[in-house]
Amino acid sequence: MRFWSCIWAVLLLFGCGKAYEVNPEFIDNEVKENAQILYSPAGVYWSDGGMPEDRILFTKHISSGSGSYSEYVAEKEAPLYMPTNYEFLFEGRLIGYNSANLKFFEARYEDGTFIVSELSEEQVRYLFPQLEIIKISEAKDGVLKIKKRFWQTKSVLLLNDTKQDFHRYSFEKKDEYKPFKSLLTIDGTEDIIFSHMGSRDELFPILKIKVEL
């Protein structure tokens, strides 16, 4: 009897796992309001320091009239509008996250113009290696099924590949992970509800996360 108890304890130890640890650079390199960052066209990189000769210096402002999204202003450039409310520098890139539609974007310099494009699923996977990504389009009748072991702690990232908006949505009875609220850690077997301020109104359909063993 004691032997099987030890075996069960070992299985629990190695099978439980822990919550996913986001790359600390995403937090440490946050671009905050009124911060200045630069872009080097010759070097093809964004940075928060250095003095390359061809630098284009931007100052970040938060535009309340656009849903608190970010606007980057430079002296001789058209304003760069990011459809995001959180940006960070990573590997010379300026990446943003939109917590209302659960999407990631990147600002790039092409043919003398700054453009913003949505990151593909593959590009998001590069940012979050070893993290399971669940696409919203996989939901059927408002239900997303996620498999995990009974004793397992599992983290997933919901990626919105639809036109549905999730403004003011949050997981019920779950702490929100900041700044990426679509990162969810599951340590139980009960269903999880992603709702608009707890509403059950048809105008704001809930998304149910059904945990399957």
Order of alpha helices (4+ residues) and beta strands (2+ residues): alpha-alpha-beta-beta-beta-beta-beta-beta-beta-beta-beta-alpha-beta-beta-beta-beta-beta-beta-beta
